[in-house]
Amino acid sequence: SGMLFCGVCGSSLGFNRSNDQKKRPDFFQCWKYAKGIHPENVNAGAPKTEEALLNSLQEFVDHGHSDITYTVEKVEEPSGNDAAQYERLLNKLAIRKQRAKEAYLDGIDTKEEYRENRELIDAEVKSIKEKLATLETAAVITTTEEFHVDIREIILKLKDNTLSTLEKHTALASILDYMEYDKEKDEYSFYYKFEE
């Protein structure tokens, strides 16, 4: 799921499907433990995780908070690729200017032709430098997107065994930011997108 975190190291717990459902149900386990990076095993049974999650969601409904509207801020930074592209253009123009000078000195171009070439190149350089300056002062663009969810619908989807794990995960991802499992206390903490 990538939403459940290890109480030992904070890494995400990966979903593991059990080979023998009678002996052991599906479970979530820390990948760092699986690779032997830390000795203490933190795993949580998938049915138990689902039950804790459903109880947490049901609490919102019981307290009259089922229809929820929340906004998410999206921050877009100016692209660094544009700056690199402009720098490459400036280098090409510097080479063009040097060639125009050589053509004039070698007697290929007249003084008039050289002046025209130089003016055109200088105008391009000026334009690109202005674009670069705009990029440097470009503000970070923040947009907000509004979401509307009905927790009762999400509970129904999670309980619906005809839906795939991916469909359930998509429904859950619309409201759940992440969750943590504390093995010592055997406690889950759920963090929702609509909670400040």
C-alpha positions, 0 to 999 in steps of 0.5 A: 500500500505504501501508506503504512509505516514501520514503528522502528525505522519509519519506512513504509510497510509493503503488502505481502500476500500469504501463500497459505491463508489458513496458517496466516492472513495477508500482512504488511511488513517493513522492507528494511526488516525483510532485508535484515537492516533492522532486527525488530520485526514490525508487521501487521495483519492486513485484515487487522489493519483493515478492521482498524481503518474501518473503525476509524472511518466509522467514527467520523460517520457516527459523529455526523462527519460523512460528507467532507470537502477539503482542499489540497495545495499544489506547488509548482516551481519554475523549471530548471530545464528552461534556464539550461536551454537559454544558456545553451542558446546564449553560447550558440549566439556567442559562437555566431557573433565570433564567426560574423567577426571572422567573416568581416576580417577575412573580407567575406562580409562587408562592414555593413553586413557585419554590423547588421549581423551583429545587431541581429545577434545582440537583439537575440541575446538581449531577448534571451537574457530578459527571459532568463531574468524572468525565470529567476524571479518567477514566483512559485505557482500555488494552486488549490484543488477542491475534493468532495468525499463521502466516507460512507461510500468509502466504507462500502467500497472497502467492505465490498469483496467484489472490488480489487485491492487496487480499487479499494486502495484508490478509494482510500487514497482519496482521503487517507494521507498515511497510517502508522503502526506501533507494534509495542502498543499494537496501535494504529494511527491514521492521518487523513487529508482533510485533517489539518 
